[in-house]
Amino acid sequence: MINLFTEHQKSYSDRVETALNQYLGQLSSSQLTLAMQYSLLAGGKRVRPFLVYATGEMFGVTPDKLDAPACAIEAIHTYSLIHDDLPAMDNDNLRRGKPTCHIQFGEATAILAGDSLQTLAFSILAGEQALPIESRMKMIQELAQASGASGMCLGQTMDLAAEHQHINLEQLKQIHHYKTGVLIQAAVRLGLYSAGASAHQYQPILDKYSQAIGLAFQVQDDILNVIGNTEKMGKPQGSDEQLEKSTYPSLMGLTAAKETAQQLYHQAISALDQLPMNSDALRSLAHFIVRRDN
């Protein structure tokens, strides 16, 4: 499974990297675009583009039709990381093994780079002529909802409010759902929507899969924040504890948190078992999420 994930991940990462470079190359050269490029092309696991490509290809969609939604969701994700690292948010100095955007370019430029990546995402989707207008509109609506006040931004707000507070597991699950899960679900849905209306019947199954891996991803993040290696993770180990954040290990213990991640993995695989097409790439990603060390 790991080899299969690595094979797909390399192919998808190279593809989305090339496409992102092309979109950035259409912008005027400035300190702002340098900051956008610095964060957007800093590497990372590219989990969300992986989900777009893997889901779309599962339904027979060619990769050239998946480049735009894959780039759009990665632009949204990167904007969220830039803003999440700011002093007013998590105040992190390291991201993907490099100084965070505001450390490298200053807070004002970092804020504007995040804003510009957000608008770039919707510009990419709106202008993609390889996809029918109906599919593009559905993707734009999905991405807007997943990233705004009903999705990721709501999760960020809930996460900030929970700092230095004691919350229960259900509240923590809600934070993770909105902060991380909805954008992972959106990535799967963007791949699904690229296949047209005939594929929409499989959305409930794929939603079960994406909800399971979305939560598993965050549970594993919580675990790595306790036992991970800063150099491997590319961000500070122990930062959650410094901010007195409630996490799965802090609320249920490290062993139980690891067991929860495994349970979520099995839920994701059980959902994929209901699909009549080859879902090996999605299976390999679920396996990677609960086994990763960064």
N, C-alpha and C positions, 0 to 999 in steps of 0.2 A: 504493500500500500504506500509506504513512504517513497519508494522508487517511482511509483506511478504519479504521486503528487509532485515529486521533484521534476519529473519529465514535463508534466503539464505546466507547472509553475514557471519553469524557465521559458517555455514557449510563449505563455501568456504575458509574462513580465516583459520579455523582449518586444512583443508586439505592442503592448500598451505604451511602453517607453518610447518607441518610434512614433506612435500616433500623438502622444503628448508633446513630443518635440516639435512635431509639425504644427500643432495648434499654437504652441507658444511662439513659434517662428513667425506666425502671422501678426503678432503684436509688435508695436513700436518698441525699440530698445530704450530702456530706462532703468533707473535703480529699482523701480517697482517691479518690472518684469524680471529683473535679476533675482529679486527676493522670491517671486513666485516660482521661478525655475529652481532656485536653491532648495526649496522645500518640496516641490512637486516631483523633482527628479532625484531625490535623496535616497531612493531605494525603498526598502520595506518589503513586506510579504506580498503586497498587492492582492490581498484576499478578496476584496470586493470586485476588482476586474476579473479575477479568476472565476468568481461565481457567475458573472455576466457571461463570459465566454463558455464556461462549462455547461451552463443551463441552456444557452442558445444553441450550442453545437449538439447537445443531446436531442434537440428537436429538428436538427438538420439545417440550422441557419449557418451560413458561411461567415467566417471571421470578419470579413470586411464590413459586414452589416452590424457587427457587434463592437467595433472599435469606438464609435461615438458614445454609446451608453457606458462602456467600460471606462473611457476617459472622463466622462461626466461625473461618474460616481467617485472616481479617484480624486478628482478636483474638489468635490465636496468634502471628502474624507480629509484631504490635506488641509483645506481651509479650517476644518474643525480642530485639527492638531495644532496649527499655528495659534489659533485663539485660545485653545486649552492650555497651552504652555505659557501664556502671558502672565505677568505679575498679578493681575487682578483675578486670575483663575487659579491654575495649579502652580504657577511660578517655577517652571522647570527650566534648567539651563542646558539640558541635553536631550536630543531627539534623534533616533536612528544613528547614534554614535557621533553626531556632530552638534556644534552649538545650535541652540534653537533659533528660530528666525529673528525673534526680537533681540537676542544677544548679538547676532551677526549684523543686523541692519537697523536696529532701533525699534522701539515700540510702535511709533506712528507708522513706519513703513510696513511692519509686520501686520498691523491691523488692516491696512489698506491692501496688502498682498492677500490676506484671507478673504476680504471682501471681494477682491477681483477674481479670485479662484472660484468663489461661489457664483458670481455672475457668468464667468466663463463656462461653467458646467451647463447652464441653461442655454447659452449661446450655441454650444456644441450640439446639443440635442435638437434645438430649433432649426439649425441649418443643415442637418444631416439628410441629404436627398436620397440616400440609399434605402431609407425606411419610409413606409407609407405615412401620410400625415396623421392617420388615426393612431398608429403605434407611437409616433413621436409625442402626440398630445397626451397619451396615456402615461408615457414615461416621464414627461415633464411634471404632470400632476402627481405621480407617485414619488418622484424625487423631491419635489417641493414639500409634500406632506411629511415625508420621512425625515427631512433635514430641518424643519422649522419648529414652530411652537407646539405642534402636535407630535413631534418626534425627537430628534437628536437634541435640539436646543432646550426642549423641555427636560430631557434627561440631564443635560449639563446643569440646568438650574436646580433640579432636585438634588444632584450630586453636591453642588456647592452648599446648599442649605443643610445637607446632612453632615458636613464637616464639623468635628468636635461635638457631634450628637450621637446618642445611642439609638439605633433603629433596629427593627426586627428583620427577619429573613424575607418576609413578603415585601416589605418596603424596599429592601435592597434589590430584590428581583425586579421590582418596578423600575428602579433607577437604571439597572443594567438593560432592561428591555428597551427603554426609550433612548438611553445614551448610546448604546452599541447595537442592540438587536434590530431596531427598525431599519437602520441603514443596510445591515446585512440582508434582511428580508427584502429590502428594495432592490438590492443587487440581483438577487434571484428573480425577482419579478421583472426587472428590466430585460434579463435574458429571455424570460418566458414571453413577454410582450413582443419581443422581436420576431417571435414565431407566428404571430397572428392570432386571430380569434379562436381558431380550432384547438389551440393549445391551452386556452384559458381554463378548460375543465380540470386541469391538473394543478391549478393554483392552490386549493386547500391542502393537497399533499405536500407541495413544495413549501407552503407556509409552515407546516409542521416541522419540516426539515430545517428550514432557516431559523425558526424560533429556537429550536434545540441547539443548533450550532452557535447561534448568536449568544445565548446564555452561557454555553460551554466555553466560548472564547473569552468571555469576561471572567468566568470562574477561574479559568487557567491563568488569566492575567493576574488575578488576585493571588493565586498560588505562587506565581513567579515573582510577584512583588515581595514575597516573604523569603523564598528560597532561591530565586534566580540570581544570575551573575550580571552585574551592571555592564560589563564589556560585551557580553553576548546579547543582552537585551537592547543595548544602545540607549538606555535611559536609566535614571537612578533607581537602584534597588532600595526598598524600604520607604519610598516616598509616601505611600498610603498611611503608614504608621505615623510619620511625621505630621501629616495633616489630620491625624486622629479619625481617619475614615473607617466606617464599618465595612468589612469585607467578609467573604465566605469563610476564610480561615479564622478570622477573629470572632465570628459569630458561632461557628459550628466546629472549629478545630481543623487542622490541616488534613488529617486522614479523612474525615467526613467530606471535606471540600473536594478532595481527589476522587472520592467515591461518587459524589454528585456529578463531577465532570464525566465520569465513565457512564453513569446512568443517562445523561443527556446525549452522549455519543450513541448509545444503543437506541434511544428514541429517534435520533436522526436517521440511523440505518434502517430502522423499522419503517419509517415513512418512505424511504427510497425503495424498499421492497415492494411497495404497492404500485410502482411505476412499470409500465410494459416495455420501456426502452432502456438502453445501456446507461447506467448512472455511475459508472466506475470513477469518473473524475470527481464527482461530488462526494462519493464515498471516501476517496483518498484525502480530500480536504478535511472531512469530519475527523478522520483518523489523525491527520497532522495537528489539528487544533488541540486535541487532548494530549498529544505527545510532545508538542514543541517545547523548546527551552529558551525561546526569545520572542 
